[in-house]
Amino acid sequence: MNAVSKEMNVNGRCFDDLDVGDSIALGSATISDANIVTFAGVGGDFYEVHTDDEAARALGFERRIAHGLLIVALVDAMKMRCAWHLQAVATLSLTWDYKKAVVSGDRITATMRVESRRETKRADRGIVVFAIDVFNQHGECVQMGKTTTMMVRRASQ
């Protein structure tokens, strides 16, 4: 038995439970003005395109747009709350592309698939790269990216 399995009750998907190509719907969230303003307060980014509908319209948007990182944060939370109940140790990296603006009132959904996985030197951990696609309510891809996650491994059989 490895050290992590001895110390924690592992419920959910570990490194060993995931295969390349496995995929899952992560859920959805409706983006509100309150989400955007709160995120602006946390991050300090009060750029008017995020906080003022008129300023956003002047730049060609319907209304204020969500911070790209707000959507990344919401999707990362969806990843950790999804039905797989991932047994993660840490997120190691993110690479992300912003394809289309997300405006207040949009409902986003996300899907995730296992792109690759590899063992580490430590018997109690493995590395998984997840590819994530984020869509608005019109089915348009608004963001996409990859997250590299260190995962718990199950005890040796």
VOBA-1610 file (N, C-alpha, C; in pm, whole numbers, padded with zeros to 5 digits, always signed):
BEGIN
Met+00085-00118+00000Met+00000+00000+00000Met+00089+00124+00000Asn+00050+00227-00077Asn+00134+00346-00081Asn+00097+00443+00031Ala+00183+00544+00050Ala+00166+00635+00164Ala+00036+00713+00158Val-00004+00761+00041Val-00126+00840+00032Val-00247+00754+00066Ser-00254+00634+00014Ser-00369+00548+00040Ser-00380+00509+00186Lys-00269+00496+00256Lys-00271+00464+00398Lys-00331+00578+00478Glu-00302+00702+00435Glu-00340+00818+00513Glu-00478+00873+00479Met-00534+00841+00363Met-00663+00899+00328Met-00758+00795+00273Asn-00884+00816+00298Asn-00988+00731+00242Asn-01013+00780+00100Val-00971+00706-00001Val-00981+00750-00139Val-01117+00711-00196Asn-01203+00811-00213Asn-01333+00793-00277Asn-01335+00881-00399Gly-01353+00824-00513Gly-01351+00901-00636Gly-01244+00847-00728Arg-01228+00913-00841Arg-01135+00866-00942Arg-00993+00911-00913Cys-00904+00814-00912Cys-00762+00836-00896Cys-00695+00823-01032Phe-00566+00845-01035Phe-00486+00832-01156Phe-00514+00699-01226Asp-00515+00591-01149Asp-00530+00456-01205Asp-00668+00430-01265Asp-00766+00513-01232Asp-00903+00495-01280Asp-00929+00568-01410Leu-00833+00643-01460Leu-00853+00726-01579Leu-00774+00671-01697Asp-00840+00666-01811Asp-00776+00622-01935Asp-00780+00734-02038Val-00680+00740-02123Val-00679+00838-02230Val-00807+00823-02310Gly-00872+00936-02335Gly-00997+00937-02410Gly-01122+00943-02323Asp-01110+00908-02194Asp-01226+00921-02104Asp-01272+01066-02105Ser-01405+01086-02104Ser-01455+01223-02102Ser-01578+01234-02013Ile-01606+01358-01972Ile-01718+01384-01883Ile-01766+01528-01903Ala-01897+01546-01888Ala-01954+01681-01885Ala-01932+01736-01744Leu-01884+01859-01735Leu-01849+01916-01605Leu-01963+01992-01540Gly-02063+02029-01615Gly-02174+02105-01558Gly-02186+02239-01625Ser-02258+02328-01560Ser-02284+02459-01620Ser-02292+02566-01513Ala-02284+02690-01559Ala-02298+02806-01470Ala-02348+02923-01553Thr-02436+03001-01495Thr-02481+03124-01559Thr-02400+03239-01502Ile-02342+03319-01590Ile-02255+03428-01549Ile-02341+03551-01522Ser-02328+03607-01404Ser-02408+03724-01365Ser-02319+03847-01350Asp-02385+03963-01347Asp-02312+04086-01317Asp-02241+04074-01182Ala-02310+04011-01086Ala-02250+03996-00952Ala-02122+03913-00958Asn-02121+03806-01039Asn-01998+03726-01055Asn-01885+03814-01107Ile-01915+03893-01208Ile-01813+03975-01273Ile-01760+04082-01178Val-01850+04152-01110Val-01809+04259-01019Val-01731+04201-00900Thr-01777+04088-00848Thr-01705+04025-00737Thr-01565+03985-00779Phe-01553+03926-00899Phe-01422+03886-00948Phe-01333+04008-00969Ala-01392+04117-01018Ala-01315+04240-01034Ala-01259+04285-00900Gly-01341+04275-00796Gly-01296+04314-00662Gly-01186+04226-00608Val-01195+04097-00634Val-01092+04004-00587Val-00961+04026-00662Gly-00971+04040-00793Gly-00849+04051-00874Gly-00800+04192-00895Gly-00887+04291-00868Gly-00846+04429-00886Gly-00857+04479-01028Asp-00918+04400-01118Asp-00931+04440-01258Asp-01069+04503-01280Phe-01074+04634-01270Phe-01198+04708-01288Phe-01205+04773-01426Tyr-01132+04718-01521Tyr-01137+04769-01658Tyr-01283+04780-01699Glu-01321+04892-01761Glu-01462+04922-01785Glu-01536+04819-01871Val-01465+04748-01956Val-01533+04646-02038Val-01595+04538-01950His-01544+04525-01826His-01596+04427-01731His-01700+04486-01635Thr-01702+04616-01620Thr-01785+04675-01515Thr-01890+04774-01565Asp-01888+04807-01693Asp-01978+04909-01745Asp-02034+04863-01880Asp-02167+04843-01883Asp-02231+04795-02006Asp-02210+04891-02123Glu-02219+05021-02099Glu-02202+05120-02206Glu-02059+05115-02262Ala-01961+05105-02175Ala-01823+05097-02220Ala-01800+04969-02301Ala-01861+04860-02258Ala-01849+04734-02332Ala-01914+04746-02470Arg-02034+04810-02475Arg-02101+04830-02605Arg-02015+04915-02699Ala-01949+05016-02644Ala-01862+05102-02725Ala-01748+05023-02788Leu-01713+04911-02727Leu-01607+04824-02780Leu-01662+04709-02864Gly-01795+04709-02886Gly-01854+04610-02976Gly-01918+04490-02908Phe-01929+04490-02777Phe-01992+04380-02704Phe-02136+04416-02670Glu-02220+04315-02649Glu-02361+04339-02613Glu-02372+04412-02481Arg-02292+04371-02388Arg-02290+04425-02252Arg-02158+04385-02190Arg-02140+04412-02061Arg-02012+04383-01995Arg-01972+04237-02018Ile-01841+04216-02027Ile-01790+04080-02048Ile-01723+04029-01921Ala-01729+03900-01906Ala-01664+03835-01792Ala-01513+03835-01814His-01440+03845-01707His-01294+03829-01712His-01267+03687-01761Gly-01172+03672-01850Gly-01136+03539-01896Gly-01098+03447-01781Leu-01025+03501-01685Leu-00981+03420-01571Leu-01097+03381-01479Leu-01205+03458-01479Leu-01324+03419-01403Leu-01378+03288-01459Ile-01386+03278-01590Ile-01437+03156-01652Ile-01342+03039-01624Val-01212+03063-01633Val-01115+02959-01601Val-01135+02910-01458Ala-01152+03002-01364Ala-01170+02965-01223Ala-01299+02884-01204Leu-01407+02927-01268Leu-01534+02853-01255Leu-01522+02714-01313Val-01457+02702-01427Val-01442+02571-01491Val-01350+02481-01408Asp-01244+02537-01350Asp-01157+02455-01265Asp-01235+02403-01144Ala-01322+02486-01089Ala-01406+02441-00977Ala-01502+02331-01024Met-01558+02345-01145Met-01645+02239-01200Met-01568+02108-01212Lys-01441+02121-01256Lys-01357+02001-01271Lys-01346+01927-01138Met-01325+02001-01032Met-01305+01936-00903Met-01436+01889-00838Arg-01550+01942-00884Arg-01679+01901-00829Arg-01752+01801-00919Cys-01694+01764-01031Cys-01765+01679-01126Cys-01789+01539-01067Ala-01869+01462-01135Ala-01909+01330-01087Ala-01791+01234-01067Trp-01679+01263-01129Trp-01562+01177-01110Trp-01503+01193-00970His-01527+01300-00903His-01469+01328-00770His-01317+01304-00774Leu-01251+01378-00861Leu-01108+01360-00883Leu-01028+01370-00754Gln-00938+01277-00736Gln-00850+01276-00620Gln-00718+01342-00660Ala-00721+01474-00665Ala-00607+01552-00710Ala-00519+01593-00594Val-00391+01603-00622Val-00294+01656-00526Val-00273+01805-00555Ala-00254+01838-00683Ala-00228+01978-00720Ala-00244+01997-00869Thr-00282+02117-00908Thr-00276+02158-01048Thr-00134+02205-01073Leu-00071+02149-01176Leu+00068+02181-01206Leu+00082+02290-01311Ser-00011+02292-01406Ser-00004+02396-01509Ser-00139+02409-01580Leu-00156+02524-01641Leu-00272+02553-01725Leu-00222+02618-01854Thr-00277+02577-01966Thr-00260+02652-02090Thr-00402+02676-02139Trp-00431+02797-02182Trp-00570+02833-02206Trp-00581+02930-02323Asp-00687+02912-02402Asp-00717+03002-02513Asp-00855+03060-02493Tyr-00865+03190-02516Tyr-00993+03261-02509Tyr-01041+03280-02652Lys-01150+03215-02688Lys-01199+03215-02825Lys-01306+03320-02852Lys-01391+03344-02753Lys-01504+03434-02772Lys-01541+03490-02635Ala-01586+03615-02634Ala-01623+03678-02507Ala-01743+03607-02444Val-01740+03603-02312Val-01854+03556-02233Val-01914+03681-02169Val-02043+03705-02197Val-02107+03824-02144Val-02198+03788-02028Ser-02226+03888-01947Ser-02320+03871-01838Ser-02450+03813-01893Gly-02500+03710-01829Gly-02622+03642-01874Gly-02596+03514-01952Asp-02473+03496-02002Asp-02440+03372-02073Asp-02441+03254-01977Arg-02480+03139-02029Arg-02472+03014-01953Arg-02363+02930-02019Ile-02260+02899-01942Ile-02150+02819-01995Ile-02163+02674-01950Thr-02116+02585-02036Thr-02102+02443-02001Thr-01960+02403-02038Ala-01912+02296-01979Ala-01776+02252-02008Ala-01771+02100-02016Thr-01682+02053-02101Thr-01654+01910-02110Thr-01504+01891-02090Met-01469+01774-02039Met-01329+01745-02010Met-01297+01604-02057Arg-01179+01588-02113Arg-01134+01452-02150Arg-00989+01433-02109Val-00956+01308-02083Val-00818+01273-02048Val-00738+01271-02177Glu-00641+01361-02186Glu-00558+01367-02306Glu-00434+01279-02294Ser-00374+01278-02176Ser-00258+01191-02155Ser-00242+01166-02006Arg-00162+01066-01975Arg-00133+01035-01834Arg+00004+00969-01828Arg+00072+00990-01716Arg+00203+00927-01698Arg+00229+00905-01550Glu+00305+00803-01524Glu+00345+00775-01387Glu+00456+00872-01347Thr+00478+00885-01218Thr+00588+00968-01168Thr+00687+00879-01095Lys+00793+00937-01046Lys+00891+00862-00966Lys+00828+00811-00838Arg+00729+00884-00787Arg+00662+00845-00663Arg+00550+00747-00694Ala+00546+00638-00623Ala+00445+00534-00648Ala+00304+00578-00609Asp+00293+00684-00531Asp+00160+00725-00484Asp+00099+00838-00566Arg+00164+00876-00679Arg+00114+00986-00760Arg+00131+00960-00909Gly+00048+01025-00987Gly+00058+01021-01132Gly+00017+01157-01187Ile+00049+01182-01314Ile+00020+01309-01378Ile-00080+01284-01491Val-00187+01365-01492Val-00288+01356-01596Val-00303+01492-01662Val-00307+01493-01796Val-00338+01615-01870Val-00483+01604-01916Phe-00564+01701-01873Phe-00704+01708-01911Phe-00721+01818-02015Ala-00794+01789-02123Ala-00832+01891-02222Ala-00975+01933-02188Ile-00997+02063-02184Ile-01128+02116-02144Ile-01177+02212-02252Asp-01305+02196-02289Asp-01371+02287-02382Asp-01488+02351-02311Val-01504+02482-02330Val-01610+02558-02265Val-01699+02618-02375Phe-01830+02603-02359Phe-01926+02648-02459Phe-02027+02744-02397Asn-02079+02834-02479Asn-02189+02918-02432Asn-02322+02849-02465Gln-02431+02914-02433Gln-02563+02855-02452Gln-02599+02836-02599His-02520+02894-02689His-02543+02878-02833His-02459+02764-02891Gly-02385+02695-02805Gly-02299+02586-02851Gly-02167+02632-02909Glu-02135+02760-02893Glu-02010+02814-02945Glu-01899+02792-02842Cys-01783+02748-02891Cys-01668+02731-02801Cys-01615+02869-02764Val-01617+02900-02634Val-01571+03031-02588Val-01431+03026-02528Gln-01395+02913-02473Gln-01260+02895-02418Gln-01224+02748-02431Met-01095+02723-02435Met-01046+02585-02434Met-00906+02584-02376Gly-00873+02473-02315Gly-00741+02467-02257Gly-00705+02330-02208Lys-00589+02325-02146Lys-00539+02201-02088Lys-00493+02230-01947Thr-00518+02137-01860Thr-00470+02148-01723Thr-00395+02020-01689Thr-00277+02037-01638Thr-00195+01924-01595Thr-00213+01911-01445Thr-00256+01792-01403Thr-00295+01771-01264Thr-00222+01652-01205Met-00163+01672-01087Met-00103+01560-01014Met-00217+01489-00941Met-00225+01358-00959Met-00334+01279-00903Met-00282+01175-00805Val-00368+01140-00710Val-00341+01031-00617Val-00349+00899-00694Arg-00262+00803-00659Arg-00271+00667-00714Arg-00330+00576-00610Arg-00400+00475-00657Arg-00457+00374-00566Arg-00346+00284-00513Ala-00375+00217-00407Ala-00277+00123-00347Ala-00244+00013-00445Ser-00121-00036-00440Ser-00081-00150-00525Ser-00165-00270-00488Gln-00203-00345-00590Gln-00286-00464-00570Gln-00202-00583-00527
//
